[in-house]
Amino acid sequence: MSTKQLLAEIERGIKSLEKARALCLKGEAASSKAKPTATKASPAKTAKATNRSAKKAGKGGMSAEGRARIVAAQQKRWAKVKREKSKAAKAAKAALALPAAK
């Protein structure tokens, strides 16, 4: 196949692709006009989606109140563990002290 033939074949391919693209765009425009406006996303919804994705892109996606609740719950859990640990230590110390007193 010569270079001229190859270029001619590429040109035919390009033209057919451009026709297909034009038909798709034409069909897309007609279908978007036929859709009722209620199914389209309102500007407020798209703004919320944009803000949500912008927040997610930033550092963390949790509010300060949410973090504070988590911190308080974790501190409460650790305080409970620490209390139980100290009670167990006192009980063990008392158990060791009793036999020595006998």
C-alpha positions in Angstrom: 0.0 0.0 0.0 1.5 3.3 -1.0 1.5 6.4 1.2 -1.1 8.1 -0.9 -3.5 5.2 -0.6 -2.8 5.0 3.2 -3.6 8.7 3.6 -6.7 8.5 1.5 -7.9 5.6 3.7 -7.2 7.6 6.8 -9.1 10.6 5.4 -12.2 8.3 4.6 -12.0 7.0 8.2 -11.8 10.5 9.6 -14.8 11.7 7.6 -16.9 8.7 8.6 -16.0 9.3 12.3 -16.9 13.0 12.0 -20.3 12.0 10.5 -20.9 9.6 13.3 -19.9 12.2 15.9 -22.3 14.7 14.3 -25.2 12.2 14.4 -24.5 11.4 18.0 -24.4 15.1 19.0 -27.6 15.7 17.0 -29.3 12.8 18.8 -28.0 13.9 22.2 -29.3 17.4 21.7 -32.7 16.1 20.6 -32.9 13.6 23.6 -32.0 16.3 26.1 -34.7 18.6 24.8 -37.3 15.7 25.1 -36.4 15.0 28.7 -38.6 16.8 31.3 -36.9 19.4 33.4 -37.8 17.7 36.6 -35.3 14.9 36.0 -32.4 17.3 35.5 -30.3 18.1 38.6 -31.2 21.5 40.0 -28.4 24.0 40.4 -28.7 23.6 44.2 -28.1 19.9 44.0 -25.1 20.3 41.7 -23.7 22.9 44.1 -24.1 20.6 47.0 -22.4 17.8 45.2 -19.6 20.2 44.2 -19.1 21.4 47.8 -19.2 17.8 49.1 -16.5 16.7 46.8 -14.5 19.8 47.6 -14.7 19.0 51.3 -13.7 15.4 50.7 -10.7 16.6 48.7 -9.6 18.6 51.7 -8.1 17.3 55.0 -10.7 15.1 56.7 -14.4 15.1 56.2 -15.6 15.2 59.8 -17.0 18.1 61.7 -15.4 19.4 64.8 -18.4 18.3 66.8 -18.1 14.8 65.5 -14.4 14.6 66.4 -15.2 16.0 69.8 -17.8 13.2 70.4 -15.4 10.6 69.3 -12.6 12.0 71.6 -15.0 12.0 74.5 -16.2 8.5 73.9 -12.6 7.2 73.6 -11.5 9.0 76.8 -14.4 7.4 78.6 -13.4 4.0 77.3 -9.8 4.4 78.4 -10.9 5.7 81.8 -13.0 2.6 82.3 -10.0 0.3 81.2 -7.7 2.2 83.5 -10.1 1.9 86.5 -10.5 -1.8 85.9 -6.7 -2.2 85.6 -6.1 -0.3 88.9 -8.8 -2.4 90.6 -7.2 -5.6 89.5 -3.8 -4.4 90.6 -5.2 -3.5 94.1 -6.9 -6.9 94.3 -3.7 -8.6 93.4 -1.7 -6.6 95.9 -4.3 -7.3 98.6 -4.2 -11.1 97.8 -0.4 -11.0 98.1 -0.5 -9.1 101.4 -3.0 -11.4 103.1 -0.9 -14.6 103.1 2.1 -12.7 104.4 0.0 -11.5 107.4 -0.9 -15.1 108.4 
